[in-house]
Amino acid sequence: MNDTATPHRIDLAIIGGGAAGALTALHLLRHAKAPLQVQLFEPASTLAEGIAYATPAPQHLLNVPAGRMSALPDQPTDFTDHLRQVDAFPQDDDASLAGRFVPRRHYAAYLRQRLAEAGEGSPVQLQVVPQAVLSLRRHAGAARLELTDGTVVDAGHVVLACGNSVRPIPLAGADALPHHCIAEAWDYDGVRLLAGEQAIGIIGSGLSMVDSVVALFAAGQSGVLHVFSRHALMPLPHAHGAPASYDPQPLLAMPLRTRLRTLRRHAREAAAQGIPWQSVMERIRPLGKALWQTLDDADQRRFLRHGVRHWDVHRHRIAEEVHVQLRDALADGRLQLHRVRLQGVVETESGLRLSALSHGAAVQWDLGALVNATGVETRAEGLRNPLLRQLLAEGIARPGPHGLGLDSQAAGDRLIDADGNADDAIGVLGSLRIGTLWESLAVPELRQQAEDAARHAVRELEAAMP
Ligand SMILES: Cc1cc2nc3c(=O)[nH]c(=O)nc-3n(C[C@H](O)[C@H](O)[C@H](O)COP(=O)(O)OP(=O)(O)OC[C@H]3O[C@@H](n4cnc5c(N)ncnc54)[C@H](O)[C@@H]3O)c2cc1C
């Protein structure tokens, strides 16, 4: 850091320009009445993509129907209005467009379009800075940020929207593999380039695995795809069906076991009326945060140890057409799912050899390449983002409940430091809040968090103006 330079002073820094940072900027542009100086720091070349919406592949679909992806909580048709404006899916009527799982590439373009429009009438001066923030320290009443190029910026308020971190591949020997035989599932081009005649191993069986499978098949993969997982549970499909009509509120007062038993009973009763279990899950969708926060500490731990995988596959579902593709590939053997404990991987003359324990027996697979589809890193100790490591190391942040993400206020979104104090000038949103909120990943949660963070900053900054 250059101590002699006078830091540039701004009102608000948004750190991260994925969907969450872009949503925060959008709400700020809409709500501010005063000429605030705002900088959004994002090293990627294209705004609003982050990890989820950077994929150009038409096979990579949103896993939330278009009708629920509006950036604006008070205007639920805003995303489908955008799709109409750009003439996507002209054959769909309003209802089928709202229910459609559209390619994810449409989403970042939508956010950028809305940002540009909101910027036109807003007094806010928003500047996108193509730099990562390396450190954040409190300094003379401001948050002092150091950027990758050494620039120093002082911000009155900060919103941390650093998003998802990749989980390292849990496999001894993977680090020593040559680069051409291993790819991260979120490196969409890298995965596509692996396609060929050789068998490929995919570590992890969740949504990132689904992305990799559909991308590899679309790129001409003819070798078998082997999916390795400790539990061998794959995401389940969405379903069109009548809504379930039970009252979910009593669930909040129940301990975990009774809750799950009650949910299963609701699913059986719904099935008896021809209503899919997915409708039963949809009923509790708005209660995601409350369902987590009303579990006591022991039940939260029990859920993390025994329930989370089953919860994920029922809760984070995929479009029916994608599920059909996976089911067909499983049926004809092009896709094989293995429940294993991975042991290690070594390079061989023709590719690599993966060893694992399957039902206690040692098994090996000869593969051409591996994909790391283990998903989002939620453990604070596993976060590799230099800024987040610095915040944790210096006690400006502390791990969230159960060591998940960063600790933040349950009501409100302020970052909590190592002494348990909430920092009024630092808000945090998205997957970093998972330990506090549990449901804190998808756009229906992010847009509300982004609006709340923007409103908080506007209120505080405008109140402090002369
Ligand atoms: C593969 C995938 C598919 C998904 N599909 C859907 C879906 O269909 N619908 C849905 O609602 N949700 C979906 N999600 C959930 C998803 O997490 C959110 O919708 C959203 O993309 C999260 O955005 P984010 O900005 O919080 O995180 P990210 O997308 O991870 O973006 C964070 C950004 O912050 C930047 N950054 C990080 N550290 C710094 C730093 N120190 N300085 C500056 N910039 C920094 C990064 O470069 C990145 O661009 C999906 C998630 C994944 C991983």
The ligand as an SDF file (V2000), in Angstrom:
LIG
                    3D

 53 58  0  0  0  0  0  0  0  0999 V2000
  -23.5610  -22.4320  -11.3770 C   0  0  0  0  0  0  0  0  0  0  0  0
  -24.6190  -21.6630  -10.6260 C   0  0  0  0  0  0  0  0  0  0  0  0
  -25.8940  -21.5070  -11.1600 C   0  0  0  0  0  0  0  0  0  0  0  0
  -26.8640  -20.7930  -10.4650 C   0  0  0  0  0  0  0  0  0  0  0  0
  -28.1020  -20.6310  -11.0210 N   0  0  0  0  0  0  0  0  0  0  0  0
  -29.0200  -19.8630  -10.3780 C   0  0  0  0  0  0  0  0  0  0  0  0
  -30.3100  -19.6250  -10.9550 C   0  0  0  0  0  0  0  0  0  0  0  0
  -30.6320  -20.1460  -12.0080 O   0  0  0  0  0  0  0  0  0  0  0  0
  -31.1810  -18.8150  -10.2890 N   0  0  0  0  0  0  0  0  0  0  0  0
  -30.8530  -18.2490   -9.0840 C   0  0  0  0  0  0  0  0  0  0  0  0
  -31.6590  -17.5150   -8.5200 O   0  0  0  0  0  0  0  0  0  0  0  0
  -29.6470  -18.4830   -8.5150 N   0  0  0  0  0  0  0  0  0  0  0  0
  -28.7420  -19.2610   -9.1280 C   0  0  0  0  0  0  0  0  0  0  0  0
  -27.5270  -19.4880   -8.5550 N   0  0  0  0  0  0  0  0  0  0  0  0
  -27.2560  -18.8960   -7.2550 C   0  0  0  0  0  0  0  0  0  0  0  0
  -26.2810  -17.7520   -7.4520 C   0  0  0  0  0  0  0  0  0  0  0  0
  -25.3380  -17.9110   -6.4260 O   0  0  0  0  0  0  0  0  0  0  0  0
  -26.8810  -16.3680   -7.4560 C   0  0  0  0  0  0  0  0  0  0  0  0
  -28.0080  -16.2670   -8.2730 O   0  0  0  0  0  0  0  0  0  0  0  0
  -25.8950  -15.2800   -7.8940 C   0  0  0  0  0  0  0  0  0  0  0  0
  -25.3010  -15.5530   -9.1130 O   0  0  0  0  0  0  0  0  0  0  0  0
  -24.8650  -15.0360   -6.8600 C   0  0  0  0  0  0  0  0  0  0  0  0
  -24.2540  -13.8360   -7.2000 O   0  0  0  0  0  0  0  0  0  0  0  0
  -23.1300  -13.1730   -6.3120 P   0  0  0  0  0  0  0  0  0  0  0  0
  -22.8690  -11.8420   -6.9040 O   0  0  0  0  0  0  0  0  0  0  0  0
  -23.5090  -13.2520   -4.8790 O   0  0  0  0  0  0  0  0  0  0  0  0
  -21.8870  -14.1390   -6.4640 O   0  0  0  0  0  0  0  0  0  0  0  0
  -20.8770  -14.4450   -7.6570 P   0  0  0  0  0  0  0  0  0  0  0  0
  -21.5990  -14.8450   -8.8680 O   0  0  0  0  0  0  0  0  0  0  0  0
  -19.9080  -15.4160   -7.0910 O   0  0  0  0  0  0  0  0  0  0  0  0
  -20.1580  -13.0480   -7.9590 O   0  0  0  0  0  0  0  0  0  0  0  0
  -19.2640  -12.4570   -7.0420 C   0  0  0  0  0  0  0  0  0  0  0  0
  -18.3910  -11.4760   -7.7860 C   0  0  0  0  0  0  0  0  0  0  0  0
  -17.5630  -10.8150   -6.8450 O   0  0  0  0  0  0  0  0  0  0  0  0
  -16.2800  -10.6300   -7.4100 C   0  0  0  0  0  0  0  0  0  0  0  0
  -15.3120  -10.5360   -6.3040 N   0  0  0  0  0  0  0  0  0  0  0  0
  -15.0010  -11.4920   -5.3950 C   0  0  0  0  0  0  0  0  0  0  0  0
  -14.0710  -11.0360   -4.5440 N   0  0  0  0  0  0  0  0  0  0  0  0
  -13.7980   -9.7600   -4.9200 C   0  0  0  0  0  0  0  0  0  0  0  0
  -12.9130   -8.7750   -4.4270 C   0  0  0  0  0  0  0  0  0  0  0  0
  -12.1170   -9.0180   -3.3820 N   0  0  0  0  0  0  0  0  0  0  0  0
  -12.8780   -7.5870   -5.0470 N   0  0  0  0  0  0  0  0  0  0  0  0
  -13.6910   -7.3250   -6.1080 C   0  0  0  0  0  0  0  0  0  0  0  0
  -14.5460   -8.2330   -6.6250 N   0  0  0  0  0  0  0  0  0  0  0  0
  -14.5950   -9.4450   -6.0340 C   0  0  0  0  0  0  0  0  0  0  0  0
  -16.0690  -11.8490   -8.2930 C   0  0  0  0  0  0  0  0  0  0  0  0
  -15.1420  -11.5640   -9.3160 O   0  0  0  0  0  0  0  0  0  0  0  0
  -17.4830  -12.1240   -8.8110 C   0  0  0  0  0  0  0  0  0  0  0  0
  -17.7050  -11.5480  -10.0690 O   0  0  0  0  0  0  0  0  0  0  0  0
  -26.5520  -20.2210   -9.2140 C   0  0  0  0  0  0  0  0  0  0  0  0
  -25.2650  -20.3930   -8.6770 C   0  0  0  0  0  0  0  0  0  0  0  0
  -24.3020  -21.0990   -9.3700 C   0  0  0  0  0  0  0  0  0  0  0  0
  -22.9400  -21.2540   -8.7760 C   0  0  0  0  0  0  0  0  0  0  0  0
  1  2  1  0
  2  3  1  0
  2 52  2  0
  3  4  2  0
  4  5  1  0
  4 50  1  0
  5  6  2  0
  6  7  1  0
  6 13  1  0
  7  8  2  0
  7  9  1  0
  9 10  1  0
 10 11  2  0
 10 12  1  0
 12 13  2  0
 13 14  1  0
 14 15  1  0
 14 50  1  0
 15 16  1  0
 16 17  1  0
 16 18  1  0
 18 19  1  0
 18 20  1  0
 20 21  1  0
 20 22  1  0
 22 23  1  0
 23 24  1  0
 24 25  2  0
 24 26  1  0
 24 27  1  0
 27 28  1  0
 28 29  2  0
 28 30  1  0
 28 31  1  0
 31 32  1  0
 32 33  1  0
 33 34  1  0
 33 48  1  0
 34 35  1  0
 35 36  1  0
 35 46  1  0
 36 37  1  0
 36 45  1  0
 37 38  2  0
 38 39  1  0
 39 40  1  0
 39 45  2  0
 40 41  1  0
 40 42  2  0
 42 43  1  0
 43 44  2  0
 44 45  1  0
 46 47  1  0
 46 48  1  0
 48 49  1  0
 50 51  2  0
 51 52  1  0
 52 53  1  0
M  END
$$$$
